[in-house]
Amino acid sequence: MGSIDTGLVLKVLRPIWETKTKTAVDNSLADRTDSEWAKIHGYRDGENPARWKGHLDNALPKPSKIAKVTHLAAMPYDELPAFMGELRQRKGNGCSCARMDNLTAVRSDDSFGFTWPEVDTEKKSGPSQPLA
């Protein structure tokens, strides 16, 4: 991990930065997180080669200048009970995740990565959900 430098980070990001921007941004975030973890645990020294502000932002255009984010429309509120009923009938982690997202109002990124120790069944709170 200590041998990864800015040149290697850019070698990975540049080929997809303007064509697969979301994937490149996600990879960049993962690289930043991994590098910070490695630094905290003594596997690397110095600056994070994947940091954006004051570093990669000088070498790559802002993602917002390349790809416009298009948000999907929300489901009409009156359709939600039928949708939740259908999700209850289906099996699989994706359906369980979608039900949890709707019931707790967490973002899908939070539910994809949550672990059971984050859920407090007594207080009925979970990932990114403040206690009531």
C-alpha positions in Angstrom: 0.0 0.0 0.0 2.9 2.4 0.7 4.1 2.1 -2.9 0.9 3.5 -4.3 1.5 7.1 -5.4 -0.4 9.8 -7.2 0.8 8.6 -10.6 -0.7 5.2 -10.0 -4.0 6.6 -8.8 -4.2 8.8 -11.9 -3.3 5.8 -14.1 -6.4 4.1 -12.8 -8.7 7.1 -12.9 -7.9 8.9 -16.1 -9.0 6.2 -18.6 -12.6 6.2 -17.1 -12.9 9.7 -15.6 -14.8 11.2 -18.5 -16.6 8.1 -19.7 -17.6 6.3 -16.5 -17.5 9.2 -14.1 -19.6 7.7 -11.3 -17.5 4.6 -11.3 -14.3 6.7 -11.3 -15.5 8.8 -8.4 -16.5 5.7 -6.5 -13.1 4.2 -7.1 -11.4 7.5 -6.1 -13.4 7.5 -2.8 -12.5 3.9 -2.1 -8.8 4.7 -2.8 -8.9 7.6 -0.4 -10.5 5.5 2.3 -8.1 2.6 1.8 -5.1 5.0 1.9 -6.4 6.6 5.1 -6.9 3.2 6.7 -3.3 2.1 5.7 -1.9 5.3 7.2 -3.7 4.9 10.5 -2.5 1.3 10.7 1.1 2.1 9.9 1.2 0.7 6.3 2.0 4.0 4.7 3.4 7.5 5.5 2.9 10.9 4.0 0.0 12.5 2.2 -2.9 10.4 0.8 -2.2 10.1 -3.0 -5.9 9.8 -3.7 -7.1 12.9 -1.8 -9.3 15.2 -3.9 -9.1 18.6 -2.4 -5.8 20.4 -3.2 -4.5 17.4 -5.1 -6.4 15.3 -7.6 -8.7 18.3 -8.2 -5.7 19.9 -9.9 -5.2 17.0 -12.3 -8.8 16.0 -13.1 -11.9 18.0 -14.0 -14.7 18.2 -11.4 -17.1 15.3 -11.9 -20.0 17.8 -12.0 -18.4 19.4 -15.1 -18.4 16.1 -16.9 -21.5 14.2 -16.1 -24.8 15.7 -15.1 -26.4 13.8 -12.2 -30.0 12.8 -13.1 -32.1 11.9 -10.1 -35.0 9.6 -10.4 -38.4 10.8 -9.5 -39.8 9.6 -6.1 -42.5 7.0 -6.1 -45.9 8.6 -5.5 -46.7 8.2 -1.8 -50.1 6.5 -2.5 -48.3 3.7 -4.4 -45.9 2.9 -1.5 -48.2 0.4 0.4 -48.6 -1.8 -2.6 -44.9 -1.6 -3.4 -44.0 -2.6 0.1 -46.4 -5.5 0.0 -44.8 -6.7 -3.2 -41.3 -6.5 -1.6 -42.5 -8.5 1.3 -43.5 -11.3 -1.1 -40.1 -11.5 -2.7 -37.0 -13.1 -1.4 -33.5 -11.8 -1.6 -31.1 -9.3 -0.1 -32.1 -6.6 -2.6 -35.7 -6.7 -1.6 -34.8 -6.7 2.1 -32.6 -3.7 1.5 -35.3 -1.8 -0.4 -37.8 -2.5 2.4 -35.3 -1.3 5.1 -34.5 1.9 3.1 -38.2 2.7 2.9 -39.0 1.9 6.5 -36.0 3.7 8.0 -35.4 6.5 5.4 -31.7 5.7 5.2 -29.8 6.1 1.9 -29.2 2.9 -0.1 -25.4 3.3 0.4 -25.9 3.0 4.1 -28.1 -0.1 3.9 -25.8 -1.8 1.4 -22.9 -1.6 3.9 -24.5 -1.9 7.2 -23.6 -4.6 9.7 -25.9 -6.1 12.4 -23.9 -4.5 15.3 -25.1 -1.1 13.9 -28.7 -2.1 14.6 -30.1 -1.6 18.1 -33.3 -3.6 18.2 -34.2 -2.3 21.6 -34.0 1.3 20.6 -35.1 0.5 17.1 -32.3 2.5 15.5 -29.9 1.6 12.7 -27.3 2.9 10.2 -27.4 6.6 9.8 -30.7 6.8 11.7 -30.7 9.1 14.7 -32.3 7.8 17.9 -35.9 9.1 18.2 
